[in-house]
Amino acid sequence: MKLPRHAKIWLPAYLADRASKLLAWDSPPIRHVWVTIADHYEPFWNRADFATARQRVEAWRRRWPEIAAQTQTDPMDSPPRYTFFYPTEQYHPDVLDALAEMTHDGIADVEVHVHHDGEGRQDFIDRISTFCKILTERHGLLRRMDGHIRFGFIHGNWALDNSLPGGRWCGLNDEITILRDLGCYADLTMPAGACPSQARTINTLYWCTDDPQMPKSYDRGLPLRPGRERTGDLLMIPGPLGLRWAERVVPRMETGEVAVNDPPTSYRARRWLDLAPRIGEHVFLKLYTHGAKDSNLQALLSTGLSDLFAMVRDEAARRGAQAHFVSAWQMYLAADAISQSTNPLMAMHAANDPRVTAARP
């Protein structure tokens, strides 16, 4: 059997993860599945002009509220929230206003995405801090905790913390430290799949600690556990990573990507819940897509997202669990509550104002 490229990075962890889950006969049954879709949202993709970018965003603004309203959720849950990770280099106020409108309606959220390539440390700091300030003050997005802006992050080209050979698409060995200091609450870049930037730690929510002199400090870390407070610089929330054994003669990699050429299926929903990070009775399923690409856009907004929600909800119910379709920020709140040994559902409902949040003790 031919394995995907760079499988030597993640395969040992994958085999260990599968063995531990299969042998954990005394594990409590899952009761809650926290689901977030992290969209690497690039409306100016393929060097589109403003008119094309605006059309792409308008398609989402027309159709996504309908999908959210039609998605069946538990009566105690709010409607699904879709998270747009928006690239700093594609900023345009009119485009962000459209996304902000859905965010203020309680069905979307906006976080930070960036592509950069060796511009330097201060340039990166200035770019991220300026973008966060614009999102907060101009568009009413992001949040403040203890007076500081907080944001979720996805690195373009999977090059987080200078992890690609030759330093391409990054150039900063201390990027984890910079993100921490700028207010990043979690990184959702992984998995990178068949890419050398893929972490050796997989299918686990974990804290990574930066070595400012070395790249790829997120390669390993300490798992998030109940009662274990912050034990590193940055929380990593990866999506599922493993092998899919059905649908093709040759096994293929599962990374949680939803695309026109890899749509959601009932089998994939089973694999997602099997592979996704789990803490006790809670499963954390982060999926991702590139929802501004025209082909993906059409697939997602026609039946793709509706199918995804239904399939994950049905698979969760089959296992006796409830699916919660949440934003990246809400997933972080649930994980943070577990680290404090408090009830994630109560923490979710207590966050009445998602834009201004009190400081943690």
C-alpha positions in Angstrom: 0.0 0.0 0.0 1.4 3.4 -1.0 1.1 5.9 1.8 0.6 9.7 1.3 3.6 11.9 1.1 5.3 12.7 4.5 3.3 10.0 6.2 6.3 9.3 8.3 5.6 12.5 10.2 2.1 11.6 11.4 1.7 7.8 10.9 3.2 6.7 14.2 0.9 9.1 16.1 -2.0 7.9 14.0 -1.4 4.3 14.8 -0.9 5.1 18.5 -4.1 7.1 18.5 -6.1 4.4 16.9 -4.8 1.7 19.2 -5.5 3.8 22.3 -9.1 4.5 21.2 -9.7 0.9 20.4 -8.3 -0.3 23.7 -10.1 2.3 25.8 -12.9 -0.1 26.7 -13.7 1.9 29.9 -14.0 5.3 28.2 -17.3 7.1 28.9 -19.7 7.3 26.0 -19.6 10.5 24.0 -22.5 12.9 24.8 -21.5 16.1 23.0 -19.9 16.7 19.5 -18.7 20.3 19.0 -18.5 21.0 15.3 -16.9 24.0 13.7 -16.2 24.8 10.1 -13.1 26.9 9.6 -13.3 28.5 6.2 -10.0 29.7 4.6 -12.2 32.4 3.1 -10.5 34.3 0.2 -13.0 36.2 -1.9 -10.3 37.6 -4.1 -9.0 34.1 -4.8 -7.3 33.7 -8.2 -6.7 37.4 -8.4 -10.4 38.3 -8.8 -11.5 41.9 -9.2 -13.7 43.6 -6.6 -16.9 42.8 -8.5 -16.2 39.1 -8.5 -15.2 39.1 -4.9 -18.4 40.9 -4.0 -20.5 38.5 -5.9 -18.9 35.6 -4.0 -19.7 37.2 -0.7 -23.2 38.1 -1.7 -23.8 34.5 -2.6 -23.0 33.6 1.0 -25.0 36.4 2.4 -28.1 35.3 0.4 -27.9 31.6 1.0 -26.2 31.0 4.3 -28.9 32.5 6.5 -31.4 30.2 4.8 -29.2 27.1 5.5 -28.6 28.2 9.1 -32.4 28.7 9.7 -33.2 25.3 8.2 -30.6 23.4 10.2 -32.1 21.4 13.0 -30.4 22.0 16.3 -31.2 21.3 19.9 -33.8 23.8 21.3 -31.2 25.0 23.8 -28.6 25.7 21.0 -28.3 28.9 19.0 -28.3 28.6 15.2 -25.2 27.2 13.5 -22.3 29.7 13.3 -20.0 29.6 10.3 -16.5 30.9 10.8 -14.8 32.9 8.0 -11.0 33.1 8.5 -10.4 36.2 6.5 -6.9 37.0 5.0 -5.3 40.2 6.0 -3.9 40.8 2.5 -7.4 40.8 1.0 -9.0 43.3 3.2 -11.8 45.4 1.7 -14.3 47.2 3.9 -17.4 46.5 1.8 -16.6 42.8 1.8 -16.0 42.7 5.6 -19.2 44.6 6.2 -21.2 41.8 4.5 -19.6 39.2 6.7 -20.1 41.4 9.7 -23.8 41.6 9.0 -24.1 37.9 9.3 -22.0 37.9 12.4 -24.2 40.4 14.1 -27.2 38.3 13.1 -25.7 35.5 15.2 -25.0 33.0 12.4 -21.4 33.7 11.4 -18.1 34.8 12.8 -14.8 36.3 11.4 -11.3 35.4 12.5 -7.8 36.0 11.1 -6.0 34.3 8.2 -2.7 35.4 6.7 -0.3 34.6 3.9 3.1 36.1 4.2 6.6 35.2 3.0 9.6 36.5 4.9 8.6 40.2 5.2 10.0 40.3 8.7 9.0 40.2 12.3 7.8 43.7 12.7 5.9 43.7 9.5 4.0 40.6 10.7 3.2 42.2 14.0 2.0 45.4 12.4 -0.1 43.6 9.9 -1.9 41.4 12.4 -2.4 44.1 15.0 -3.6 46.6 12.5 -6.0 44.1 10.9 -7.4 43.1 14.3 -7.9 46.7 15.2 -9.8 47.3 12.0 -12.0 44.2 12.4 -12.8 45.3 16.0 -13.3 49.1 15.6 -14.5 49.4 12.0 -16.6 46.2 11.7 -17.5 45.2 15.3 -15.8 41.9 15.0 -13.4 39.8 17.2 -13.6 40.2 21.0 -11.8 41.8 24.0 -10.7 39.9 27.1 -9.3 41.9 29.9 -9.1 44.9 27.5 -7.1 43.0 24.9 -8.3 41.9 21.5 -8.6 38.1 21.1 -8.6 36.2 17.7 -8.4 32.8 16.2 -5.8 32.1 13.6 -5.1 30.0 10.5 -1.8 30.4 8.7 -1.8 30.4 4.9 -0.1 27.6 3.0 0.1 25.6 6.2 3.4 27.3 7.0 2.8 28.1 10.7 5.9 28.9 12.7 8.3 28.7 9.7 7.5 25.0 9.3 8.1 24.6 5.5 11.5 23.7 4.2 13.6 26.8 3.5 11.3 29.0 5.5 8.9 29.6 2.6 5.6 31.4 3.3 6.6 32.4 6.8 10.2 33.2 7.9 9.5 33.6 11.7 10.8 31.0 14.1 9.1 32.8 17.0 5.7 33.1 15.3 4.0 31.2 18.1 5.3 33.7 20.7 4.2 36.6 18.5 0.7 35.2 18.1 0.4 34.6 21.8 1.5 38.2 22.6 -0.9 39.6 20.0 -3.9 37.9 21.6 -4.4 34.7 19.6 -6.7 32.4 21.7 -6.1 29.3 19.5 -4.5 28.2 16.2 -6.7 26.1 13.8 -4.2 25.6 11.0 -3.7 21.8 11.3 -3.9 19.3 9.8 -1.7 20.0 6.9 -2.0 16.5 5.5 0.6 15.5 3.0 2.8 18.5 3.7 6.0 18.7 5.7 4.5 21.2 8.0 2.1 18.6 9.4 2.5 18.2 13.2 3.5 15.0 14.8 0.8 15.5 17.4 -2.6 14.7 15.8 -6.2 14.3 16.8 -5.6 16.1 20.1 -6.3 19.5 21.6 -3.0 20.5 23.0 -0.8 23.4 24.2 2.4 24.0 22.3 5.4 25.9 23.8 7.5 28.0 21.5 11.2 27.7 21.0 11.9 31.1 19.4 15.1 29.8 17.8 13.6 26.8 16.1 10.7 26.3 13.6 7.6 24.2 14.0 7.3 24.5 17.8 3.7 23.2 17.5 5.1 19.8 16.5 4.5 18.4 20.0 2.7 19.6 23.1 0.7 18.8 26.2 -2.9 17.6 25.7 -5.7 19.8 27.1 -7.1 18.0 30.2 -9.8 18.8 32.8 -8.3 20.8 35.6 -5.0 21.4 33.7 -4.7 25.1 33.2 -2.7 26.7 30.3 0.5 24.7 29.9 2.1 26.4 26.9 2.0 29.4 24.7 -0.8 28.6 22.2 -3.7 26.2 22.1 -3.8 24.0 19.0 -7.3 22.9 17.7 -6.6 20.5 14.9 -9.1 18.7 12.6 -9.3 15.0 12.1 -6.3 13.3 10.5 -6.1 9.6 9.4 -6.9 7.2 6.7 -10.2 6.5 4.9 -10.6 2.8 4.1 -13.9 2.9 2.1 -15.1 4.6 -1.1 -11.9 3.7 -3.0 -9.8 0.6 -3.6 -6.7 2.4 -2.3 -7.0 4.1 1.1 -6.9 7.9 1.1 -6.0 10.6 3.6 -8.8 12.2 5.7 -8.0 15.8 6.8 -11.5 17.1 7.4 -11.5 19.2 4.2 -14.9 19.7 2.5 -14.7 20.5 -1.2 -16.6 20.0 -4.4 -14.4 17.0 -5.2 -14.6 15.6 -1.7 -18.1 16.3 -0.4 -19.5 15.1 3.0 -20.8 11.6 3.1 -22.2 9.4 5.9 -19.0 7.4 5.9 -16.9 10.5 6.3 -19.0 11.6 9.1 -18.3 8.3 10.9 -14.6 8.7 10.3 -14.6 12.3 11.5 -16.1 11.3 14.8 -13.7 8.4 15.1 -10.6 10.5 14.5 -11.5 13.9 16.0 -10.0 15.0 19.3 -11.9 13.7 22.3 -11.9 14.7 26.0 -14.1 12.5 28.1 -17.6 12.7 26.8 -16.8 15.6 24.4 -15.6 15.3 20.8 -14.2 18.4 19.1 -14.6 18.2 15.3 -13.0 21.0 13.3 -13.6 20.8 9.5 -12.3 23.2 6.9 -12.9 24.4 3.4 -12.1 27.2 0.9 -15.6 28.5 0.6 -14.9 31.5 -1.7 -13.7 29.4 -4.6 -16.5 29.3 -7.1 -16.7 25.5 -7.4 -16.7 25.0 -3.6 -19.1 27.9 -3.1 -21.7 26.4 -5.4 -21.3 22.9 -3.8 -21.5 24.2 -0.2 -24.4 26.5 -0.7 -26.5 24.1 -2.8 -26.6 21.0 -0.7 -23.1 20.5 0.7 -23.5 22.3 4.1 -27.1 21.0 4.6 -25.9 17.5 4.0 -22.9 17.9 6.3 -25.0 19.1 9.2 -27.5 16.4 8.7 -24.9 13.6 8.4 -22.9 14.7 11.4 -26.1 15.2 13.5 -27.3 11.8 12.6 -24.0 10.1 13.3 -23.8 11.8 16.6 -27.3 10.7 17.5 -26.4 7.1 16.5 -23.8 7.2 19.1 -26.1 8.8 21.7 -24.6 12.2 21.4 -25.8 15.7 20.6 -24.1 17.8 17.9 -23.5 21.5 18.5 -22.7 23.5 15.4 -20.5 26.3 16.8 -18.0 29.0 15.8 -14.3 28.6 16.3 -14.6 30.9 19.3 -17.4 28.9 20.8 -15.4 25.7 20.4 -12.5 27.4 22.2 -15.0 28.4 25.0 -16.1 24.7 25.4 -12.5 23.5 25.5 -11.5 26.2 27.9 -14.4 25.3 30.2 -13.2 21.7 30.3 -9.7 22.8 31.2 -11.3 24.6 34.2 -13.4 21.5 35.0 -16.6 23.5 34.4 -19.6 22.6 32.2 -19.0 23.7 28.5 -22.7 24.1 27.9 -23.0 26.5 30.8 -20.0 28.4 29.7 -21.5 28.7 26.2 -24.8 30.1 27.6 -23.0 32.4 30.0 -21.2 34.2 27.1 -24.1 36.5 26.5 -22.0 39.2 24.8 -19.5 37.5 22.4 -17.8 40.7 21.6 -16.8 41.8 25.1 -15.8 39.0 27.5 -14.6 39.3 31.1 -11.1 38.3 32.0 -10.4 34.9 33.3 -9.1 34.7 36.9 
